[in-house]
Amino acid sequence: MGLLGHFAAGLAAKPLAPRVPLFVLLLATMSLDLLFMTLALCGASDPTSWSHGLFMSLVWSAVTAVLVGAIYRDYRAGMVVGAMIASHWVLDLVSHPIPFSSFSWRTWTWDYGHALPPDLPLFFAGSPRMAFGLYNHISAAEATALEAAMFLIGLMIYARYKKRGENQRTN
């Protein structure tokens, strides 16, 4: 899943964690990708297992949930932020693998010629990999439309939450 799809989850989660700034929720939804990029830039031999493996995604989610819960002194806030990290893995499970290397800006399609294999490890290097492969079956244009729709739904949930809060303050 791309940026818009992940951000949709963060926007939709804001009503569940009113004390947590929106940027923290959005950052949580992208934290696994940020971790992957950091590990890859540092030359880690298997950044995918440490960032996008199911086991480590759950570890990062749990550790973050505890830290955020302690920082905000709010168990629910911690659980929601931890869930946003876990949501990244769930959305990637549905959409991956994403054939970025075969993307064409001219045609807005991917052209890989065959379905790509699952790429999300369950544990570490050498463990079984999972992915449902939605992006193996739809075009880049359809994937973009799907993520844009998800983002708009998340934005509508967030806007409704903000409007409800403003109405409560004026009453």
C-alpha positions in Angstrom: 0.0 0.0 0.0 1.2 3.5 -0.7 1.3 6.7 1.3 -2.4 7.6 0.7 -3.7 4.2 1.8 -1.6 4.2 5.0 -2.5 7.8 5.8 -6.2 7.0 5.4 -5.9 4.7 8.5 -4.3 7.5 10.5 -7.0 10.0 9.6 -9.7 7.5 10.4 -8.1 6.7 13.8 -8.0 10.2 15.1 -11.5 10.1 16.7 -10.3 7.0 18.7 -7.2 8.9 20.1 -8.2 12.6 20.6 -5.2 13.3 22.8 -2.7 12.1 20.1 -1.7 14.7 17.5 -2.7 13.8 14.0 0.9 13.9 12.8 1.8 11.1 15.4 -0.9 8.9 13.9 0.2 9.6 10.4 3.8 9.0 11.3 2.8 5.7 13.0 1.1 4.5 9.8 4.4 5.1 7.8 6.9 4.0 10.5 7.6 0.6 9.0 8.5 2.2 5.7 10.6 4.8 7.4 12.4 2.0 9.4 12.9 0.0 6.1 14.5 3.1 4.4 16.7 3.8 7.4 17.9 0.2 7.6 18.5 0.0 3.9 20.5 3.2 3.9 22.6 1.9 6.8 23.4 -1.2 4.8 21.3 -3.7 6.8 21.4 -7.1 5.1 17.7 -7.8 5.5 15.8 -4.6 6.2 12.5 -6.2 5.1 12.5 -8.8 7.9 13.2 -6.1 10.6 10.6 -3.6 9.2 7.9 -5.5 7.4 8.1 -9.0 8.9 4.9 -9.9 10.8 6.7 -10.8 14.0 8.8 -7.6 14.1 5.8 -5.4 13.0 3.9 -6.8 16.1 7.0 -6.1 18.2 7.3 -2.5 17.0 3.5 -2.1 17.5 3.6 -3.4 21.1 6.7 -1.4 22.1 5.2 1.8 20.6 1.9 1.2 22.3 3.6 0.9 25.7 5.7 4.0 25.1 2.9 6.2 23.7 0.6 5.0 26.5 3.2 6.1 29.1 3.9 9.4 27.4 0.3 10.4 27.1 -0.7 8.5 30.3 -3.5 7.1 28.2 -3.7 3.4 27.6 -6.1 3.9 24.7 -3.8 6.4 23.0 -1.0 3.8 23.1 -3.3 1.1 21.8 -4.4 3.3 18.8 -0.9 4.3 17.9 0.3 0.7 18.1 -2.7 -0.4 16.0 -1.6 2.2 13.4 1.8 0.5 13.1 0.1 -2.9 12.8 -2.3 -1.5 10.2 0.7 -0.9 7.9 1.4 -4.6 7.8 -2.2 -5.5 7.3 -2.6 -3.1 4.4 0.7 -4.3 2.9 -0.5 -7.9 3.2 -3.5 -7.1 1.1 -1.7 -5.1 -1.6 1.9 -6.4 -1.8 4.0 -7.1 -3.7 4.1 -3.6 -5.3 6.0 -3.7 -8.7 7.5 -0.2 -8.4 10.5 -1.2 -10.6 8.2 -1.9 -13.5 6.1 1.3 -13.2 5.7 3.5 -16.3 4.7 7.2 -15.8 3.8 7.3 -19.5 1.1 4.6 -19.3 0.4 4.7 -15.5 0.7 0.9 -15.4 3.1 -1.7 -14.1 4.4 -4.1 -16.7 6.0 -7.0 -15.0 4.7 -9.7 -17.3 3.9 -12.1 -14.4 2.6 -12.1 -10.9 5.3 -11.3 -8.3 5.8 -13.6 -5.4 4.8 -12.7 -1.8 7.4 -10.5 -0.1 6.4 -10.0 3.5 8.3 -12.4 5.8 6.5 -13.9 8.8 9.7 -13.8 10.9 13.2 -13.3 9.7 15.3 -14.1 6.6 14.4 -17.5 5.2 11.0 -17.7 6.9 7.9 -18.1 4.7 6.6 -14.9 3.0 3.1 -13.8 2.7 1.1 -11.3 0.5 -2.3 -11.5 -1.1 -1.1 -9.7 -4.2 -3.9 -7.2 -5.0 -1.4 -5.1 -7.0 -0.6 -8.2 -9.1 -4.2 -8.0 -10.4 -5.0 -4.4 -10.8 -3.3 -1.6 -12.8 -1.4 1.2 -11.2 -4.2 3.6 -12.2 -6.7 1.4 -10.3 -4.4 1.1 -7.3 -4.1 4.9 -7.3 -7.8 5.3 -7.5 -8.3 2.8 -4.6 -5.8 4.6 -2.4 -7.3 8.0 -3.2 -10.7 6.7 -2.3 -9.4 5.3 1.0 -7.7 8.6 1.7 -10.9 10.5 1.0 -12.9 8.2 3.4 -10.3 8.7 6.1 -10.4 12.5 5.5 -14.2 12.5 5.8 -14.0 10.6 9.1 -11.4 13.1 10.3 -13.4 16.1 9.1 -16.5 14.9 10.8 -14.6 14.3 14.0 -13.2 17.9 13.9 -16.6 19.4 13.1 -18.2 17.5 16.0 -15.5 18.9 18.3 -16.0 22.4 17.1 -19.8 22.1 17.6 -19.3 20.9 21.1 -17.0 23.8 22.0 -19.5 26.4 20.7 -22.5 24.9 22.5 
